[in-house]
Amino acid sequence: MTAELVFYTNPMSRGRIVRWMLEELGEPYRTEVVEYGPMMKSPEYLAVNPMGKVPAIRHGETVVTECAAICAYLADTFPSAGMAPPSGQRGAYYRWLFFAAGPLEAAVTNRTFSLAVPEDKESMVGYGNLATVMDTLEKAVGGEGYVAGDNFSAADVYVGSHVGWGMQYGMIDKRPAFESYWSRLSGREAYQRGNALDDAAASAAGKE
């Protein structure tokens, strides 16, 4: 019997990244919407994610949290979807997947809250400085292909989500390379389906 895949999310969260990934897979999954507040901090949900945050997935007895980890797990667990390069060709795939989870996330978060790292302390911070992170990201997505090569992968789901949201909310500048990259990704059918599902869920929650 195939293990059930359960997706814990809230439509107003990074869960949209995982929703997109799940739609790319084309595998059946069940969605559990976790409301902010007491429900997200309840003992029942803390047993899934002790951080009391979404998203998370449960696949049979396996629980995975953190968006980048979920994307990597799903790509490995459902290889027929072709969401990861062959095992011997994953250098760029892992590099950019975790670049977005580390330096990019940290740099953009600090920018959002107007937190500047003193120049003489940049060597003590994982990302160094915002300008270097943005220039590195621009080079990574500046070609005509995808972030890990010629084929779309889970790394594009994760990196692309950061780029798209970052530009939408003014956290990442709208450089031509970023806009071109996001235009290629946001037209994918799986992204459109996932976005529609989350928009509908958010609308329904707003009417309650």
Backbone torsions as a table, in degrees:
resi	resn	phi	psi	omega
1	MET	NA	133.6	-179.1
2	THR	-70.4	134.6	-179.9
3	ALA	-66.5	138.2	179.0
4	GLU	-71.5	141.3	177.3
5	LEU	-109.5	115.0	-177.8
6	VAL	-112.6	133.2	-176.9
7	PHE	-114.3	115.2	177.7
8	TYR	-96.8	124.3	-173.4
9	THR	-156.9	175.3	167.3
10	ASN	-139.9	135.3	-175.2
11	PRO	-63.6	-17.0	177.6
12	MET	-103.8	57.6	-175.7
13	SER	-158.2	178.4	174.2
14	ARG	-66.3	-5.1	174.8
15	GLY	-56.3	-22.5	177.7
16	ARG	-62.3	-29.4	176.6
17	ILE	-63.6	-48.9	-178.0
18	VAL	-68.7	-36.5	176.1
19	ARG	-56.6	-46.6	178.6
20	TRP	-59.3	-45.3	179.7
21	MET	-60.0	-44.2	179.6
22	LEU	-62.5	-39.8	178.8
23	GLU	-67.8	-32.6	175.4
24	GLU	-64.8	-34.7	-178.5
25	LEU	-67.8	-39.1	-176.0
26	GLY	75.2	17.3	178.7
27	GLU	-95.5	149.8	178.0
28	PRO	-67.6	141.0	176.4
29	TYR	-150.3	157.6	178.6
30	ARG	-112.3	134.6	-178.2
31	THR	-99.6	131.6	172.8
32	GLU	-116.4	109.5	178.4
33	VAL	-79.7	125.8	-178.9
34	VAL	-109.4	116.8	-177.7
35	GLU	-76.9	147.0	174.8
36	TYR	-66.1	149.6	179.9
37	GLY	105.7	-143.5	-175.0
38	PRO	-56.6	-37.4	-177.3
39	MET	-63.1	-41.6	-178.2
40	MET	-71.3	-22.1	179.8
41	LYS	-105.7	12.3	-178.8
42	SER	-71.9	155.9	177.4
43	PRO	-56.7	-35.1	-178.4
44	GLU	-64.1	-45.1	-178.8
45	TYR	-79.4	-32.3	176.7
46	LEU	-62.7	-23.0	175.5
47	ALA	-69.9	-23.5	176.2
48	VAL	-86.0	-52.8	179.0
49	ASN	-132.9	104.5	-178.6
50	PRO	-59.5	-17.6	176.7
51	MET	-74.4	-15.1	-178.8
52	GLY	66.1	38.4	-178.1
53	LYS	-132.8	159.4	171.8
54	VAL	-113.7	157.3	7.3
55	PRO	-90.4	171.2	171.1
56	ALA	-154.2	159.6	172.9
57	ILE	-131.7	152.3	170.3
58	ARG	-124.4	122.5	178.7
59	HIS	-120.6	98.9	-171.0
60	GLY	65.0	-118.6	178.4
61	GLU	-96.3	-1.2	-176.8
62	THR	-93.6	127.7	176.2
63	VAL	-112.6	133.3	177.4
64	VAL	-130.0	133.7	174.3
65	THR	-122.0	174.5	-177.4
66	GLU	74.0	122.2	-171.3
67	CYS	-55.7	-47.1	-178.4
68	ALA	-62.3	-41.7	179.1
69	ALA	-65.5	-39.5	178.8
70	ILE	-63.9	-45.2	179.5
71	CYS	-60.5	-44.5	179.9
72	ALA	-65.1	-42.0	-179.9
73	TYR	-62.5	-46.8	-177.7
74	LEU	-64.7	-39.1	178.1
75	ALA	-62.5	-39.5	179.9
76	ASP	-73.3	-36.9	-173.7
77	THR	-77.4	-26.8	-179.9
78	PHE	-123.7	69.1	-173.2
79	PRO	-63.7	-23.5	-178.1
80	SER	-63.2	-19.6	179.3
81	ALA	-76.0	-14.0	177.9
82	GLY	66.2	36.2	-176.2
83	MET	-94.3	7.0	174.8
84	ALA	-142.4	146.3	175.9
85	PRO	-65.3	166.8	174.2
86	PRO	-55.0	152.5	-171.3
87	SER	-56.4	-30.1	-179.3
88	GLY	-87.7	4.0	-176.0
89	GLN	-129.1	38.7	-173.4
90	ARG	-108.0	14.1	-178.8
91	GLY	-58.0	-55.7	-179.7
92	ALA	-66.0	-35.5	179.6
93	TYR	-59.2	-52.6	179.1
94	TYR	-67.8	-39.3	-177.9
95	ARG	-56.6	-51.4	-174.2
96	TRP	-81.2	-28.5	174.8
97	LEU	-59.9	-45.1	-176.6
98	PHE	-90.4	-16.8	168.2
99	PHE	-61.9	-43.3	179.7
100	ALA	-68.1	-36.0	-179.8
101	ALA	-74.5	-23.3	-178.0
102	GLY	-106.4	-91.9	-176.0
103	PRO	-54.8	-45.4	-177.2
104	LEU	-64.4	-49.0	179.9
105	GLU	-58.7	-45.6	-177.5
106	ALA	-66.3	-44.5	-177.8
107	ALA	-64.6	-43.6	-179.1
108	VAL	-68.7	-38.9	178.0
109	THR	-62.2	-45.8	178.7
110	ASN	-62.1	-39.8	178.0
111	ARG	-63.0	-42.1	-178.8
112	THR	-58.2	-38.2	-178.0
113	PHE	-99.1	15.7	177.0
114	SER	56.1	39.8	178.3
115	LEU	-100.5	113.4	-178.2
116	ALA	-105.4	132.5	176.3
117	VAL	-82.2	125.8	177.4
118	PRO	-56.1	140.1	-175.4
119	GLU	-55.8	-36.9	-178.1
120	ASP	-78.1	-1.6	179.1
121	LYS	-113.4	2.8	-176.0
122	GLU	-60.4	-31.7	-179.9
123	SER	-68.3	-16.0	-179.0
124	MET	-92.1	-7.0	-177.2
125	VAL	-107.2	136.0	-174.5
126	GLY	-55.3	-34.3	-176.6
127	TYR	-97.1	-5.5	179.6
128	GLY	76.3	-89.8	176.4
129	ASN	-147.3	161.1	-174.7
130	LEU	-60.9	-42.7	-177.0
131	ALA	-59.6	-42.7	179.4
132	THR	-64.6	-41.4	178.9
133	VAL	-61.6	-46.3	-178.0
134	MET	-66.7	-39.6	178.4
135	ASP	-65.9	-38.0	178.1
136	THR	-66.6	-43.2	178.0
137	LEU	-62.2	-41.9	-179.3
138	GLU	-60.3	-42.5	178.5
139	LYS	-65.6	-35.6	-177.1
140	ALA	-67.4	-36.2	-174.7
141	VAL	-108.8	6.9	-171.5
142	GLY	-78.5	-8.6	179.9
143	GLY	-84.1	-169.0	179.5
144	GLU	-91.5	-13.1	-178.2
145	GLY	-92.9	-134.0	-177.4
146	TYR	-124.4	175.0	-169.6
147	VAL	-66.9	-26.9	-179.2
148	ALA	-111.7	17.7	179.3
149	GLY	135.2	-152.3	-176.0
150	ASP	-79.0	-18.6	-174.4
151	ASN	-109.4	141.2	174.5
152	PHE	-62.3	142.0	-178.8
153	SER	-147.2	178.2	176.4
154	ALA	-59.3	-28.6	177.4
155	ALA	-62.9	-34.4	177.4
156	ASP	-70.3	-36.3	175.8
157	VAL	-57.4	-46.6	-175.4
158	TYR	-76.5	-51.0	179.2
159	VAL	-63.1	-44.7	-178.8
160	GLY	-61.3	-38.1	178.3
161	SER	-62.0	-42.0	177.0
162	HIS	-62.2	-43.2	-179.1
163	VAL	-65.3	-47.1	-178.2
164	GLY	-63.1	-49.9	179.4
165	TRP	-66.4	-40.1	-178.7
166	GLY	-59.7	-43.7	177.9
167	MET	-69.8	-38.8	-179.2
168	GLN	-60.1	-39.6	-175.3
169	TYR	-104.2	12.8	174.5
170	GLY	75.0	16.9	179.8
171	MET	-89.9	-21.1	176.2
172	ILE	-127.0	131.9	-179.3
173	ASP	-65.4	148.5	-178.4
174	LYS	-84.5	72.3	175.4
175	ARG	-75.5	148.2	-179.8
176	PRO	-53.2	-39.6	-179.9
177	ALA	-63.2	-39.2	179.3
178	PHE	-68.7	-43.6	-179.4
179	GLU	-64.3	-40.8	178.9
180	SER	-65.0	-44.5	179.0
181	TYR	-60.8	-48.8	-177.8
182	TRP	-66.0	-34.1	177.6
183	SER	-61.8	-39.8	178.8
184	ARG	-66.4	-37.3	-175.9
185	LEU	-80.4	-44.0	-172.5
186	SER	-69.8	-11.2	175.9
187	GLY	-86.0	-4.1	-178.9
188	ARG	-67.5	141.5	-177.6
189	GLU	-60.9	-39.9	-178.7
190	ALA	-64.4	-39.5	176.7
191	TYR	-63.2	-44.6	-178.9
192	GLN	-63.5	-41.7	178.4
193	ARG	-63.0	-48.5	-178.9
194	GLY	-61.7	-42.5	-179.5
195	ASN	-63.3	-41.2	179.1
196	ALA	-64.1	-40.1	178.4
197	LEU	-63.2	-43.9	-178.9
198	ASP	-71.8	-37.3	176.8
199	ASP	-62.2	-40.8	178.7
200	ALA	-65.8	-40.7	179.3
201	ALA	-65.5	-39.8	179.5
202	ALA	-66.8	-39.3	179.1
203	SER	-65.9	-42.8	179.3
204	ALA	-63.4	-40.3	179.1
205	ALA	-64.5	-34.7	-179.1
206	GLY	-70.5	-19.8	-179.3
207	LYS	-91.1	-8.9	-177.7
208	GLU	-78.5	NA	NA
